[in-house]
Amino acid sequence: MAVAGCPDYFLLHPNYQDNVAAANHRQSDLIGPGFPPSTNRNSPSHQEDDVDLEALVNDMNSSFESLYTSCSVQTESTPLLHNGQLPRHAAYHTHAQPTSPHQRLHRSQPMHILAVRKLQEEEQQYRTSSLPAIPNPFPELCSPASSPTLSSGSLPQCQPSGKYIIKVFSEDGMGKVVEIPADMTARDLCQFLVYKNHCVDDNSWALVEHHPALGLERCLEDHELVVQVQASMTSESKFLFRKNYAKYEFFKNPLNFFPEQMVAFCQETSGTIPPSQLLQNFLNSSSCPEIQGYLYVKEMGRKSWKKLYVFLRRSGLYFSTKGTSKEPRHLQLLADLEDSNVFTVITGRKLHNAPTDFEFCIKPNKVRNEVKELRMLCAEDEQSRTCWMTAFRLFKYGILLYQNYKIPQQRKTLLSHFSAPVRSVSENSLVAMDFSGRIGRVIDNPVEAQSAAMEEGHAWRKRGKRMNILGSPSPLHPSSLSGVIHRTQLWFHGRISREESHKMIHQQGRVDGMFLLRDSQSNPKAFVLTLCHHQKIKHFQILPCEEDGQMFLSLDDGATKFTDLIQLVEFYVLNRGVLPCKLKHPCTTVAL
């Protein structure tokens, strides 16, 4: 390189050579590694540059990716100082390498479009992450519950709120809309309705799945999720809130529910099996009990019924094609227990032309309104039907039913320490007083206080009898308060027919001691006690009787007399008397 106007010795000076190298380095930095240095058109290599441009056009269509890779490797291999300049040894090394036309061709290629997009995405990511965090005024809306700031992953998604609306109906047809969470069980919903309607919580309330189009209904198990059951129901189906005393009655009296001739392992053993072992065999998954007996089975898609010998096992419901044979080659599957539920038929025998009144059904969960898919069955009597339906529940749910039965008892045990009645302040301030003299006095002796209360009660009865003789209305007269006060009781149902009373008792469980009182249809002055005993419903007429000008009510032709129905019910709750069993479970209805 020659400089005009400069002597040769000045060009050979070492300081000048350093300046020339630095100038060449700054020129390469300005041009950049991706562009070739400018050439003089008068130089002899100008013709080679024209050839290189033609090769450039041909090569651009072939390998953009390889050129970008070589370009990036070449750029990354050159170290930089903190001020963005190349080191001195790197500058000398760069200019010392021979630059062929092919290498200049690679350095002059544009960047690949994919690489540009990648750089843009990285730049956008960097900008987003460098922004300051925005405080979230609603932290509960974020998907992470503990996140206090809004981030790209903490914005609320379009998810269901977890609340569902259901409608529950009572016996009188009135409904109530309830908002429940997705994980609410049937027991929890019953407890909620008991609390809202101020009912007596005796752990006998149940939620009933009712299908009016099919004429079927069943009580939900306490552990079942209400939302899942509602998802399998149609728009015509509904939930009913009623009592069911027989829901866990088989744990108390298993021999009444499982006759020995219907249980397979009872026939194989000699003697009577104790109730505890009977239940243990049903609840133990390793044991293999089975229920067997004759059932009327309706053919699918037809109106005809066939009497078959049926076996109920843990694997399903089977019937024998050859008499009572249990050989596997003679057994055919009728219904599966896992994906089905057992229902009571409430439409009567006329709709399905059933041979008896004791009809039940096994309904698959996928079936909605298809009557042809239902497995209609019919038993010989009520005890057989109850045995089949109870065994179906035990085989399907097993130990879960026993846990549901024990939960209320465990809760009573925990609350036993607080079961003693706590008297209020006003009750503690009450004392027995004697006003027989001119000045009242406090009776400190409890024996004297009790005798004074009994004398006061006898005096009240004498005053009522004397007023009755004089023609004044007596509180013991049937036309007065004592004649109508029983209508406020839950066990009294007014003027209902015998068939309606049968239906109510059947819906609420048919357990021993279930009862209700109603007006007599044959005698307008009498009442009827409807009582269930050994799954049979009996009726006892309560007739009025007169003694010393006073009217009483009696159930045993005047041997035991009562002033009103409330006193009669309280007596037979404690004493059996002429009844087959004591009064235990009142058949009640509730208005939601």
Secondary structure as UniProt FT lines:
FT   TURN            4..5
FT   HELIX           8..11
FT   HELIX           14..31
FT   TURN            33..34
FT   TURN            41..42
FT   TURN            44..45
FT   HELIX           46..60
FT   TURN            61..62
FT   HELIX           64..76
FT   TURN            82..83
FT   HELIX           88..96
FT   HELIX           101..107
FT   HELIX           113..130
FT   STRAND          134..135
FT   HELIX           139..141
FT   TURN            145..146
FT   STRAND          149..150
FT   TURN            152..153
FT   STRAND          163..169
FT   TURN            171..172
FT   STRAND          175..181
FT   TURN            182..183
FT   HELIX           186..197
FT   STRAND          205..211
FT   TURN            212..215
FT   STRAND          216..219
FT   TURN            222..223
FT   HELIX           226..231
FT   STRAND          238..243
FT   TURN            245..246
FT   HELIX           249..252
FT   HELIX           254..257
FT   TURN            260..262
FT   HELIX           264..268
FT   HELIX           275..283
FT   TURN            285..286
FT   STRAND          291..298
FT   TURN            300..301
FT   STRAND          305..313
FT   TURN            314..315
FT   STRAND          316..320
FT   TURN            323..324
FT   HELIX           328..330
FT   STRAND          331..335
FT   TURN            338..339
FT   STRAND          340..345
FT   HELIX           349..352
FT   STRAND          359..364
FT   TURN            365..366
FT   HELIX           371..373
FT   STRAND          375..378
FT   HELIX           382..397
FT   HELIX           399..414
FT   HELIX           416..418
FT   HELIX           425..428
FT   STRAND          433..434
FT   STRAND          441..442
FT   HELIX           446..469
FT   TURN            470..471
FT   TURN            475..476
FT   TURN            478..479
FT   HELIX           481..483
FT   HELIX           485..488
FT   TURN            490..491
FT   HELIX           498..507
FT   TURN            508..509
FT   TURN            512..513
FT   STRAND          514..519
FT   TURN            524..525
FT   STRAND          527..533
FT   TURN            534..535
FT   STRAND          536..547
FT   TURN            548..549
FT   STRAND          550..554
FT   TURN            557..558
FT   STRAND          561..562
FT   HELIX           565..574
FT   TURN            577..578
FT   STRAND          585..586
//
